[in-house]
Amino acid sequence: MNEEKNEIKITDYTEKRTERNKKNSLSKKNNLFFDWVLPVIIAVVLAVLINKFLIFKVYIPSSSMEPTLNVGDNLFVTRVYNPEKLHRGDIVVFDSKELNETVIKRLIGLPGDTIKIDGGVVYVNGKKLDEPYVKNPMDTYGEYKVPEGKYFFLGDNRANSNDARFWKNPYIDGSDIRGKAQIRIYPLNRIGLLE
């Protein structure tokens, strides 16, 4: 009996430290995942979804929309799911089957409109269109009747724009319209909403 009282119990602190380190290591891995990896994954997924369904960015490669848009401008464009909600004067991004590229121009003619260009002056349904944004008017002529479901586009820099006046098929189908340009995001000194 005396021997039992004299026993000294030795605790193995190394073993406890190892168990604690394992728990801390797992905790650090969990923290790394929840603090960094998961938020990055969520951000990437959100960015892809926003780009696919809400907005996308475009770069202006030519001077066809000057002075409104200059070469090198970067814009945010909102996706258009119902082109009937677009208005004359909107700056629109669309796919041109004829040019086999994505194009940005100003919407001039809506379905059913009659467009007449006389000496570079544009008339819509018999009324002169007020176009303060036009640079370098070009002495062109033409008359167009926009079919249902189609749209008619011109560039603001009329003397330097390959637009509906020169296309074999001057009309763009509503299903080829991708979005409406909303905001210039670059260059920084020209950031702002587009009119």
Helices and strands as residue ranges (DSSP letters): H 2-6, H 13-32, I 33-37, H 38-53, E 55-59, E 74-79, G 83-85, E 91-96, E 101-109, E 114-118, E 121-124, E 127-128, E 141-145, E 150-154, G 158-160, E 171-173, G 174-176, E 177-186, G 188-190, E 192-193
